[in-house]
Amino acid sequence: MDGRRFYHPELDILRFFAFFLVFLHHALPHDLGFWMRYGVPSGLAHVVAGIGALGAFGVDVFFALSAYLITELLLRERALIGDLDLKAFYTRRVLRIWPLYFFFLLLAGVLTVLIPGQKMGWQATVAFLFLGGNWWIVLRGFPSSVIFPLWSVSIEEQFYLFWPPLVRKLRASHMAALACSMIAVACVSRAYLGTHGATETQVWCNTLARLDPIAAGILVAVFLRGEAPAMSLARRIAMIGFGVVCLALAGNYWSVKADPITTARIMAGYPVVAIGAVAMLIGVLSSASALSKSVLVYLGKISYGLYVYHVLGLMTSDYIVPAAEATLPRYMLRVGIALTLTVTFAAASFRWLESPFLGLKQRFTHVLSRPGG
């Protein structure tokens, strides 16, 4: 482990894949009957509905990947300068996350005035302003607003707040032990919630109940020690496939995101999701750099914007393709337009809103990561 640039373009591809799963979750109905009404063969209908259900766990892939990268970069910085520059770390996070985050909150506020049905409320707005939107959702439910995907950003920001000071003080073995403790906290939290009548949303958006993929990403960083795993292509494909199967089991067999929840389903499903997310991360991670010019790498580079804007893209497509459920081609046209709009919004945002701040971010960086971001 040294201070040279740490960047794996294949992880940007994984970022895009994680976004695309979430997009499909929100774009494709999970109801088997929806697809069969259009004459979709039963087997294919099961597959499409199943993809829609498992897509929710793209968020867990984001969590695992973010925890891995943050921990790896912090460990490299500590090895390089003998300490952690916490002020610089928090400055980098502010420059990376806040410009788009707060711009989108402002945009969502404008939409509440212009678009019928878009409602935030001042209390929800305050919660999201202070990066506690997920806790607002736990207490009051999802707002009828395009801001609702930002709940996961709140969880990541809470992790960024508490983790670096701990990395500054802990040896690697103690970090691994703490990560295992985080998994235990998540399991205990879900057991409590499951036995006390919690809803699916109160588990799904609860920071304490969603620590598994974050802890798993930390463990990957600690045990790999800056190295990429040496595996054949076949093994990598098998690892990625295993990860997808884990997400599919949680989404369709255990129905982790279906109300009413049961303690048994959430106790089994969430750890399996974390295992699947880490399997995909390890399967993708390599020392290859031939992918650095791939279109998918660029899409991964703007994946933060893709995630933030995708619900707005879906909402806008509803106006462009009214009565989208009249026919299957019409519905799929709506999905295609939504994806196109999302990419357009994110690319424009990255170019004119985020990039100027990302340029400033380099001034506070000790260990270089992705070029230009």
Sequence and secondary structure as in RCSB ss.txt:
>XXXX:A:sequence
MDGRRFYHPELDILRFFAFFLVFLHHALPHDLGFWMRYGVPSGLAHVVAGIGALGAFGVDVFFALSAYLITELLL
RERALIGDLDLKAFYTRRVLRIWPLYFFFLLLAGVLTVLIPGQKMGWQATVAFLFLGGNWWIVLRGFPSSVIFPL
WSVSIEEQFYLFWPPLVRKLRASHMAALACSMIAVACVSRAYLGTHGATETQVWCNTLARLDPIAAGILVAVFLR
GEAPAMSLARRIAMIGFGVVCLALAGNYWSVKADPITTARIMAGYPVVAIGAVAMLIGVLSSASALSKSVLVYLG
KISYGLYVYHVLGLMTSDYIVPAAEATLPRYMLRVGIALTLTVTFAAASFRWLESPFLGLKQRFTHVLSRPGG
>XXXX:A:secstr
  SS    HHHHHHHHHHHHHHHHHHHS   HHHHHHTT  HHHHHHHHHHHHHGGGHHHHHHHHHHHHHHHHHH
HHHHHHSS  HHHHHHHHHHHHHHHHHHHHHHHHHHHHHSTT    HHHHHHHHTT HHHHHHHH   SSTTGGG
HHHHHHHHHHHHHHHHHHH  HHHHHHHHHHHHHHHHHHHHHHHHTT  HHHHHT GGGG HHHHHHHHHHHHHT
T      HHHHHHHHHHHHHHHHIIIIIS TTSSS  HHHHHHHHHHHHHHHHHHHHHH  S  GGGG HHHHHH
HTHHHHHHHHHHHHHHHHHHSTTGGGSHHHHHHHHHHHHHHHHHHHHHHIIIIIHHHHHHHGGG SS  STT 
